[in-house]
Amino acid sequence: MSRNAESTAFRSALEVVRGVEPRVADAIAAELADQRESLKLIASENYASPATLLAMGNWFSDKYAEGTVGRRFYAGCQNVDTVEALAAEHARELFGASHAYVQPHSGIDANLVAFWAVLADRVESPALRKAQARQVNDLTEADWFALRRELGNQRMLGMSLDAGGHLTHGFRPNISGKMFDQRSYGTDPATGLIDYDRVAEAAREFKPLILVAGYSAYPRKVNFRIMREIADSVGATFMVDMAHFAGLVAGKVFTGDFDPVPHAHIVTTTTHKSLRGPRGGMVLCGPELADQVDRGCPMVLGGPLPHVMAAKAVALAEARRPDFADYAQRIVDNAQALADGLLRRGATLVTGGTDNHLVLIDVSGYGLTGRQAEQALLDSGIVTNRNSVPQDPNGAWYTSGIRIGTPALTTRGLGATEMDATAELIHTVLSQTTPGTGPDGAPSKAKYVLDPAVAESVGKQAADLLTPFPLYPAVDLG
Ligand code: PLP
């Protein structure tokens, strides 16, 4: 697409929106301005391409298309079939999977679809079989009761939240924590790394139906071959949630033992993090689980979002291009440059570094909580998020960590030199921030003191760092 076409497309779209509700148009324009100006280090965010963004804003949004390609509960879905089939084909080719289900609206939804597929496949329930064979009228109240009891008490073993696991892997605030009897495996307290022998031991003791690997805040590779062996040794289904690192799998940075697709029975992902697509989710699996996965809608999901599936098809086509592999490698190179820069300046990093797209700083070394550090960095134009560290004494709200990630800045084109400069800015803010006190003079986990002149100077340097790397350079909203 020519740069001119991109600019015209976005300008025209805003003009049309402005004609109805100018405040929405203003907010959209303000969001672009904010994203352009901030040093975005949120590990789960990125910047989708103009083609991906534009594929979402159209009349596909008006379609209902429950069912799957060629088997819809609504008439007139031929064009939805085209985009859904294209997105699935790109996903299969990109990841080398035999089946791809591209309807999940988000990562949570993709996980729910996967959990349901595994339960439906693995749990011996005559009532469930009748229900799935559409003999619902033959089911008695007692059958339904048995079905709920049988499906509702299954076991899941996943990575603990404070070691970097995700809420959807069986933790209480999420429905997965209510559906499953959950246990978690942590990391070695000395190294911060997954101890596979301990995982195997936990699996032997707990005998989970599902063993989950995948994380939101673990800065290292996971050996999926070993995890599959552990799952096999106890008869568990092995599921990997690659939401965070799907881009690194797509870009062939994670291969062999570190590519989940050949090793897992089922893989879920988001499409909007390192994969750089629209907000959404996806499930990949082999033929054994394909039929159950395809029941995701209406079992777990509402009608699919055809406009987002169109955007998934575009983003996945982009990820199949050779330059995506280069992008994925630069994400990791940048994360390592950032980690090195922080370590050289004296920061403490969980696991001592990174081999993926994220770095976890233990800010207790600066005498701060994660919440204080997050806000002080934000005051200085650096957008991050606080995160627990293993065995975090400050809990999940205040935390002791700051998670930073490089997918977004790498999309803008920043490289190793800018990562070192970023490390310097982060270190400056954290080393010059001190904990504050509450109204009663007691130490506070939220309040902090940072000289506004330091915040202003760092903010200015952060903005200068971004100047040579404009975001959506072709888009001029006037
Ligand atoms: N799984 C993992 C590992 C994640 O990190 C996330 C989101 O951060 C999700 C699932 C949920 O994704 P979503 O916010 O799209 O529902």
Boltz pocket constraint, residues with backbone or C-beta under 6 A from the ligand:
constraints:
  - pocket:
      binder: B
      contacts: [[A, 44], [A, 105], [A, 106], [A, 107], [A, 108], [A, 109], [A, 166], [A, 168], [A, 214], [A, 215], [A, 216], [A, 241], [A, 242], [A, 243], [A, 244], [A, 270], [A, 280], [A, 281]]
      max_distance: 6.0
